[in-house]
Amino acid sequence: MRAAFLAFALVATPVLAQAPANVPSGTYSVDTGHTQVLFTVMHLGISEYTGQFTQPTGSLTLDTAKPDNSKVEVTFPIDKVSTTVPALDAHLKKADFFDAEKFPEGKFVSTKVTVKGTSATIVGNLTLKGVTKPVTLQAKFTGGGPHPMSKKPNVGFTATATVKRSEFGVSYGIPMVSDDVKLVINAAFEQK
């Protein structure tokens, strides 16, 4: 969202559905230390396996008066891919998978936000390994208000989508590792 995925991102517009008085319109930055871009695949048809891209960056333009005018963007460094297995992390950075040297960033940029109730549908473009495809995120507001230390307005959301990794040129290991990838972006933003 300046979300993804997750991630992916991506995406923070669900706050508009509740329009809490303590979350004003404005421009927000991703709280890098409290935002996750997660991906989950099915391994050997037996178990789900989750990894993440750490240290994402991005921004949110929040318009509480006209929620559908809000925009979000999330960028995640491919070199910061992390699982529980260091050898797998190293392999994921290679050309077989994400090719971090040639394509150092993934990104989600919203193109349309539709708010309904306490959730939002965020349509946008996901770029991964040099390929850009449309992706639809389903997002929900998770909280908002002044940060207890900085006192600046903060807002959080979770957004999800499922993508086919082969469409982004990441097809190594299919079908032993699923083509379908679940993306989750748990995002925190702080007003600039």
N, C-alpha and C positions, 0 to 999 in steps of 0.2 A: 504497500500500500505503500505512499512513499514508504507500503505494506508490502510482503510478500511478505518468499516464497516466497516469505515464504513465502523469501517466502516472504520465496515465495513470497512476500507480505504482507503486505500488504496491507482505504480500508478502515480507517479510524472513524468513519463518519457515523457509526451507530450511536455515538454520543448525541447526535442531533435528534434522534428519536425521542430521547428523554429530555433533551435540552435543559440539563441541570443549570440552575442559575449561577453556579460557581465554576462553570466551564465556558469562558467567553469565546466569541469568534476571534480569529486571528491566525497567525502563522506559528506553527509548532515544529520543533526538531525532534527526531528520534532520540530517545534516551537509550544510547547504545548499550549500556550495561544492564538494561532491563528489557531488552527486546530480543526475541528469538525467531529465527527463520528455520523451521523444522521440516524434515522430509522423512517419510516412512515408506518402506517397500516391503513386499512379501518375499521372504528368503526361502527358496526351495519348496514353496507351497506349504511350508510348515509353520513359520513364525514371522511376525512382523519385526522389522529392524529400523530403528530411528537414528538419524544423525542431524546435525545442524550446521548452519553457517553462522559463525559468531561475529560480533562487532558490526552489525548492520548500521547503516546511516540512512537518513532520509528526512522528509518533511511532510507536514499536513497543513493544508489551508482549510480551516474550519469556518463555515458560514452557518451560524445557527438560525439566521433569519430565512435563508434559502438553502436548506441542507443539500439539495441536489447540485449546488454550485461548488461544493467542497471537493478537494483534490488531495490525493495522497501518492507518495512515491517512497519506495524502499529499495536501497541498494545494498548488496551483500558481497563481501570479498570472497572469491572462490578459494583463495589460499588459506582461508580461515575455516575450511570445512573440518568438522570434528565428529568423530564417533568414539566408541570405547576401545578401538583397536588402532594403534599408531600406524601399523603397516597398511591398513585399509585407508586411513586418512591420506597417506602418501600416494596410494594407487588412485584414489578419487581425484587427486590433483593432476594426474597424468592424462594424456590424450585419449586413452580408453574411455574415460569418463568426462570430466569437466574441462580438462586442458587449461589449468590455471595460468600457465605461462602465456599462452596466446589469448585467452579470454579471462582477464583478471576479475571481472565483476559480473554479477547477475543483477537484474533490476526488474521491479514491477512499477509501472506508471499507470495510474487510473485514467480512464477516458470518460466514464459515466458512473455516477453514484445515484442509486435509487434507495431512499429511506422508506421503510414501512414498519410502523410500530417501534420496537426496540432493536430492530436489526436493519441491515443494509445489504444490498447487492451491489458489488463494486466490479464493474467491467473495466478491464485494462489490458495492457500489453506486458507480457513477461518475456524478458530477454535472457537467454541462457546459451552459452557456447556459440555466440554470434547469431543465434536464431531468435526472431521475435514472433510470438504467437499471441492471439487473444486468449485471455483467461478470465473467468468469472469467479470472484471471491464472495463467499457468504460470510458476513461479518456481524459481530454483536458487540455492543458496548459493555465493557467490564468495570468501568469506574472513572471517576473524574473529581477534581477538586484541587485545592492548593497543596503543593508539596510541603511536607512538614518542615523541611530544612530550608529550601530555597524560597519558599512561599509563592513561587510562580505557579500559575495554573498548569495542571497535568491532566492527561486523558489517556485511557487505555482501551484496547479492544483485542479481540481474537478474530482471525479470519481464516477460512479454510477453502481448499479447492483440491481437485484431483486432476493431474495432468498425465499425459503419456510422455515419458522421457525420450522415447524414440523420435518424437516429433521435434525434439531439440538436438538431435544428433548424438544422444547418449543412449546407445543401444547395447553396449557391452554386457554380456551375461544373460540376456533375455533368452529363454524364459526362466532360467534358474533364479534370477532376480527379476521381479515383476516389472512390466512396462509401466503399469499404473503406479503413480507416486502420489501419496497424500501429502499435501502441503499444509502447514499450520504456521501462521504468523501471530505470535503473541507480542503485541506492540505497546510501548509506552512512549508518550510524547510530552514534551515540556514546551510551554509557550516561550518564544524568543523575546 
